[in-house]
Amino acid sequence: MHTPPPPIEPSPPTDTDIEAVRLQLGRPPRGTRAVAHRCPCGNPDVVETAPRLPDGTPFPTTYYLTCPRAASAIGTLEANGVMKEMTERLASDPELAAAYRRAHEDYIARRDAIEVLEGFPSAGGMPDRVKCLHVLVAHALAAGPGVNPLGDEALAMLPEWWRKGPCVRPDDPADRPEDACEGNHT
């Protein structure tokens, strides 16, 4: 896979961004604070969410993958046992485990910079296991290469989900996501 665009400074979502995310998810987004990464097609593919939803419910998933094509490809990795293999490697590779712990600490620090959720874990199974590649890839895209080693690995395994063009066209209300991903847990 060619590397997607580098991380961006999170920016407030525009009305067009919110519409794109709504179309990507098939529902209105919740707690969206910023666009944390953009797909090469220009649409958001990762949004930064508030640590608490508008109703006050804690929501520890700071980086939420929205692109249905990327999410579907990640679901395939999960179904093929990549999470289990990565978790096994964490138990046997102290350097990888230390790097993954630093990714966990980075995730918590980024969330805490928005609002502290005392006692809540980071996300995706960090720091001890791999529970959700969607979260790890979202973190890798938002933070950039070298921050989340397993997110970077999963990202490198993905096809170029953007090659067919935008997954949604927010300027065309009749457009809907081409690929639904039931595996997007973020």
C-alpha positions in Angstrom: 0.0 0.0 0.0 1.1 3.5 -0.6 1.1 5.6 2.5 -2.0 7.8 2.9 -1.4 11.5 3.5 0.5 12.5 6.6 -1.4 13.4 9.8 -3.0 16.8 9.9 -3.6 19.2 12.6 -7.1 18.4 13.8 -9.6 21.0 12.5 -13.2 21.7 13.3 -15.4 19.7 10.9 -17.3 21.7 8.2 -20.9 21.0 7.4 -19.6 19.1 4.4 -17.4 17.0 6.7 -20.3 16.2 9.0 -22.4 15.2 6.0 -19.6 12.9 4.7 -19.2 11.2 8.1 -23.0 10.8 8.3 -23.0 9.1 4.9 -20.0 7.0 5.8 -21.5 5.8 9.1 -25.1 5.6 7.9 -26.2 7.7 10.9 -25.4 11.1 12.4 -22.0 11.2 14.1 -21.8 11.7 17.8 -19.4 13.8 19.8 -17.3 14.8 16.7 -14.8 17.5 17.7 -12.5 17.6 14.7 -11.3 15.9 11.5 -8.2 14.1 12.7 -7.2 12.6 9.3 -8.3 13.0 5.7 -8.4 10.3 3.1 -6.5 11.0 -0.1 -10.0 11.6 -1.7 -10.5 14.6 0.6 -13.2 13.2 2.9 -12.6 12.6 6.6 -11.5 9.1 7.3 -10.8 9.6 11.1 -12.6 12.0 13.4 -11.6 13.0 16.8 -14.5 12.5 19.3 -15.1 14.1 22.6 -14.3 12.0 25.7 -18.0 12.4 26.6 -20.9 12.3 24.3 -23.4 15.2 24.4 -25.5 13.4 26.9 -22.5 13.0 29.2 -21.9 9.3 28.5 -18.1 8.5 28.6 -16.7 7.7 25.2 -13.1 6.8 25.4 -12.6 6.2 21.7 -10.9 9.4 20.8 -10.0 8.5 17.2 -12.9 7.0 15.3 -12.4 5.5 11.8 -15.2 6.6 9.5 -14.3 5.4 6.0 -16.4 2.3 5.2 -13.9 1.0 2.7 -11.0 1.2 5.1 -13.2 -0.2 7.9 -14.2 -3.2 5.7 -10.5 -3.9 4.8 -9.6 -3.8 8.5 -12.5 -6.2 9.3 -11.0 -8.6 6.8 -7.6 -8.4 8.7 -9.5 -9.1 11.9 -11.3 -12.0 10.5 -8.0 -13.5 9.2 -6.6 -13.6 12.7 -4.2 -10.6 12.6 -5.3 -9.4 16.1 -4.6 -12.8 17.7 -1.1 -12.9 16.0 -0.3 -9.4 17.2 -1.4 -10.2 20.7 0.8 -13.3 20.8 3.7 -11.2 19.6 3.1 -8.6 22.4 3.6 -11.5 24.9 6.9 -12.6 23.4 8.5 -9.4 22.1 9.5 -7.0 24.9 10.5 -4.2 22.5 7.1 -4.4 20.7 5.3 -4.5 24.0 7.2 -1.4 25.2 6.4 0.5 22.0 2.7 -0.5 22.2 2.6 0.7 25.8 4.0 4.1 24.6 1.2 4.1 22.0 -1.3 3.6 24.8 0.3 6.4 26.8 0.1 8.7 23.7 -3.6 7.8 23.2 -4.4 8.6 26.8 -2.4 11.9 26.7 -4.2 13.0 23.6 -7.6 12.2 25.1 -6.7 13.8 28.5 -5.7 17.0 26.6 -9.4 17.2 25.7 -10.9 15.9 28.9 -9.7 13.4 31.5 -11.7 10.2 31.8 -10.4 9.0 35.1 -10.2 5.2 35.2 -11.0 4.6 31.6 -8.7 2.5 29.4 -7.3 3.9 26.1 -8.9 1.9 23.3 -8.4 -1.0 21.0 -7.1 -3.3 23.8 -4.0 -1.1 24.5 -1.6 -1.6 26.2 -1.8 -5.4 26.7 -3.7 -6.9 23.8 -5.1 -6.1 20.4 -8.9 -5.9 20.6 -9.8 -3.6 17.7 -7.6 -2.9 14.7 -10.0 -0.1 13.6 -9.0 1.9 16.7 -5.3 1.2 16.2 -5.4 2.2 12.5 -7.4 5.4 13.4 -4.7 6.3 16.0 -1.9 5.6 13.5 -3.5 7.8 10.9 -4.2 10.6 13.3 -0.9 10.5 15.2 1.4 9.7 12.2 3.9 6.9 11.6 6.0 5.6 14.5 3.5 6.3 17.3 1.4 3.1 17.2 3.5 0.2 16.0 0.6 -2.2 15.5 -1.6 0.5 14.0 1.2 1.2 11.5 1.5 -2.6 10.8 -2.2 -3.0 10.1 -2.2 0.2 8.0 0.6 -1.3 5.9 -1.5 -4.4 5.3 -4.4 -2.5 3.9 -5.2 -2.0 0.2 -5.4 1.5 -1.1 -9.0 2.0 -0.1 -9.2 5.4 -1.8 -8.2 4.2 -5.3 -11.8 4.0 -6.5 -12.5 7.6 -5.5 -14.5 8.9 -2.6 -16.6 6.3 -0.6 -19.3 9.0 -0.3 -20.0 12.3 -2.0 -21.5 14.6 0.6 -22.4 17.1 -2.1 -24.8 14.4 -3.6 -27.4 13.5 -0.9 -28.5 10.5 -3.0 -25.0 9.0 -2.5 -24.6 6.3 0.1 -21.5 4.3 1.2 -20.6 1.5 -1.2 -19.2 -0.8 1.4 -20.8 -1.2 4.8 -18.6 -2.4 7.6 -20.3 -4.1 10.5 -16.9 -4.5 12.1 -16.2 -0.9 12.8 -16.4 -0.9 16.6 -14.9 2.5 17.0 
